[in-house]
């Protein structure tokens, strides 16, 4: 499996955020996505998840391309964004069970994910009882439930303590050892070695690098009906 981006560019609200972004990752590889605040890391991950349009360039994954194969692409890629996508009124187990049902995943993955992220004793508690770190672990546990080969991770260790960060780093290593790929926007050392994708410098004279997010309707139109309010990102299955 090869995951490749070729000369991607991103434009938001008429401003060029970045351009000329290229990389290639293969099965078993994890890489850190690095760049200063406002360089477009989150925007890049949304593009690579098939949830926002690129201004130029293309991405490919095992015969699929963006733009073009958006729906099939989203079946191969999981994005863990800034939001933990937790339904507060659901139990911890109920959150993952709903996620499994949404993706047509076997229920056995729910128990495995709870155990892997140390959430078993909280399984029947309402999610709104959870601490910020526990909610983050619950959000990340969705990766194991959906079980997609490519993981896109946006600051995945926010709110995690050192022990939970170590567990998550091991989960990523296991995912890659099984043939998966991971790209993580993070300044925390997750043991990826020197595998780094660096954001290109912001083009001169382009104004603020991260303008306000698109309205949900615009994002939906650009991503084949998937908006940034889609449960893929937010966990809202209403």
C-alpha positions in Angstrom: 0.0 0.0 0.0 1.3 3.5 -0.9 -0.2 6.8 0.3 1.0 9.6 -1.8 0.4 13.4 -2.1 1.6 15.3 -5.1 2.0 19.1 -5.1 -1.1 19.7 -2.9 -2.2 23.3 -2.3 -4.8 24.6 0.0 -6.9 27.8 -0.3 -9.3 29.1 2.3 -11.5 32.1 2.0 -9.5 33.2 -1.1 -6.2 33.0 0.6 -3.4 30.5 -0.2 -2.6 28.5 3.0 0.1 26.3 1.5 1.2 24.9 -1.8 3.6 22.3 -3.3 3.1 19.7 -0.5 4.3 16.3 -1.6 5.1 13.1 0.3 4.9 9.3 0.0 4.3 6.8 2.8 4.1 3.0 2.4 2.6 0.2 4.5 4.1 -0.1 7.9 5.2 3.6 8.0 4.3 6.3 10.5 5.4 9.9 10.1 5.1 13.1 12.0 3.5 16.1 10.3 5.5 19.2 11.4 5.0 22.9 10.9 4.4 26.0 12.9 0.9 27.0 14.1 -1.2 28.3 11.2 0.9 26.5 8.6 -2.1 24.4 7.5 -1.6 21.0 9.2 -5.2 20.6 10.1 -6.4 21.8 6.7 -4.0 19.2 5.1 -5.4 16.4 7.2 -9.0 17.3 6.3 -8.0 17.3 2.6 -6.3 13.9 2.9 -9.4 12.6 4.7 -11.5 13.5 1.7 -13.5 16.0 3.7 -12.3 19.3 2.2 -11.1 20.2 -1.4 -7.5 20.8 -2.4 -6.9 23.9 -4.4 -4.4 22.0 -6.6 -2.6 18.7 -6.7 -3.7 15.2 -6.0 -3.5 12.3 -3.5 -3.5 8.6 -4.3 -4.0 5.5 -2.2 -3.8 2.0 -3.8 -5.5 3.0 -7.1 -7.8 5.5 -5.5 -7.3 9.2 -6.1 -8.4 12.6 -4.7 -10.3 14.3 -6.2 -12.4 11.6 -7.9 -12.8 8.7 -5.6 -14.1 10.5 -2.5 -16.6 8.0 -1.2 -14.3 4.9 -1.6 -11.4 7.0 -0.3 -13.2 7.8 3.0 -13.8 4.0 3.5 -10.0 3.6 3.7 -9.0 6.6 5.8 -9.7 7.5 9.4 -9.3 11.0 10.8 -8.9 11.7 14.5 -9.4 15.4 14.7 -9.3 18.0 17.4 -12.8 17.1 18.6 -13.1 13.9 20.6 -16.5 13.2 19.0 -18.0 12.0 22.2 -21.8 11.8 22.7 -22.0 12.9 26.4 -25.4 11.2 27.1 -24.2 7.8 25.8 -22.1 5.5 28.0 -18.5 5.0 27.1 -19.4 1.6 25.7 -22.4 3.1 23.9 -20.3 5.7 22.2 -18.1 3.0 20.6 -21.1 0.7 19.9 -22.8 3.5 18.0 -19.5 4.1 16.1 -19.3 0.4 15.3 -22.9 0.4 14.0 -22.3 3.5 11.9 -19.4 1.8 10.2 -20.8 -1.7 10.1 -18.0 -3.0 12.3 -18.3 -6.1 14.4 -19.3 -5.6 18.1 -16.2 -7.5 19.2 -14.0 -4.5 18.3 -15.8 -2.4 20.9 -14.6 -4.6 23.8 -11.1 -4.8 22.3 -10.9 -1.0 22.0 -12.1 -0.5 25.5 -9.4 -2.8 26.8 -6.6 -1.4 24.7 -7.2 2.1 25.9 -7.9 1.2 29.5 -11.5 2.2 29.5 -13.1 -1.1 30.7 -13.9 0.1 34.2 -15.6 3.2 32.7 -17.6 1.3 30.1 -21.0 1.7 31.6 -20.5 5.3 32.8 -22.0 8.2 30.9 -19.4 9.8 28.8 -20.0 13.2 30.4 -18.5 11.8 33.6 -15.2 11.3 31.9 -12.2 13.6 32.3 -10.7 15.4 29.4 -8.0 12.7 29.1 -10.5 9.9 29.3 -12.6 11.5 26.6 -9.5 11.8 24.4 -8.8 8.1 24.9 -12.4 7.3 24.0 -12.2 9.4 20.9 -8.9 7.6 19.8 -10.5 4.2 20.6 -12.7 4.8 17.6 -9.7 4.2 15.4 -9.6 0.6 16.5 -13.4 0.2 16.0 -13.4 1.5 12.4 -10.1 -0.3 11.6 -9.1 1.6 8.5 -5.7 1.2 7.0 -4.7 4.9 7.0 -4.8 7.0 10.2 -4.7 10.8 10.1 -4.1 12.2 13.5 -4.4 15.8 14.5 -2.6 16.5 17.8 -3.7 13.1 19.1 -2.0 13.3 22.5 -3.7 16.5 23.7 -5.1 16.0 27.2 -3.3 12.6 27.5 -0.9 12.0 30.4 2.5 10.3 29.9 1.2 6.8 30.5 -1.7 7.2 28.0 0.6 8.8 25.5 2.9 5.8 25.7 -0.1 3.5 25.2 -1.3 5.4 22.2 2.2 5.4 20.7 2.2 1.6 21.1 -1.2 1.4 19.4 0.2 3.3 16.4 3.2 1.0 16.2 0.9 -2.1 16.3 -1.3 -0.5 13.5 1.8 0.0 11.3 3.2 -3.4 12.1 0.0 -4.9 10.8 0.6 -3.0 7.5 -1.2 0.3 8.3 0.0 3.9 7.7 -0.2 6.8 10.1 0.4 10.5 9.7 0.3 12.5 12.9 0.4 16.3 13.4 2.2 16.4 16.7 5.2 17.9 18.4 5.3 14.9 20.8 7.9 12.2 20.1 5.8 9.1 19.4 8.7 7.1 18.3 8.4 7.7 14.5 12.2 8.2 14.2 13.2 10.6 11.4 10.0 10.1 9.3 8.7 13.6 9.0 6.4 15.4 6.6 7.2 19.1 6.8 4.6 21.8 5.8 5.9 24.1 3.2 6.5 27.7 4.2 3.6 30.0 3.8 3.5 31.8 0.5 4.5 35.5 0.7 1.7 38.1 0.7 -1.1 35.6 1.3 -2.5 37.0 4.5 -3.3 34.9 7.6 -2.5 31.3 7.0 -5.6 29.8 8.8 -8.7 31.8 7.9 -12.0 31.0 9.4 -13.5 27.6 8.7 -15.9 27.2 5.8 -19.6 27.1 6.6 -20.7 23.5 6.9 -22.8 23.8 3.7 -19.8 24.8 1.6 -17.6 22.0 3.1 -20.4 19.5 2.3 -20.6 20.6 -1.3 -16.9 20.3 -1.7 -16.6 16.8 -0.2 -19.2 14.7 -1.9 -21.9 15.5 0.7 -19.7 15.0 3.7 -19.5 18.2 5.8 -17.2 19.0 8.7 -20.3 18.3 10.9 -20.4 14.8 9.6 -20.3 12.1 12.3 -17.0 10.9 10.7 -15.6 13.9 12.6 -18.0 14.8 15.3 -19.6 11.6 16.4 -23.0 13.2 16.0 -25.3 10.3 14.7 -28.5 12.2 15.0 
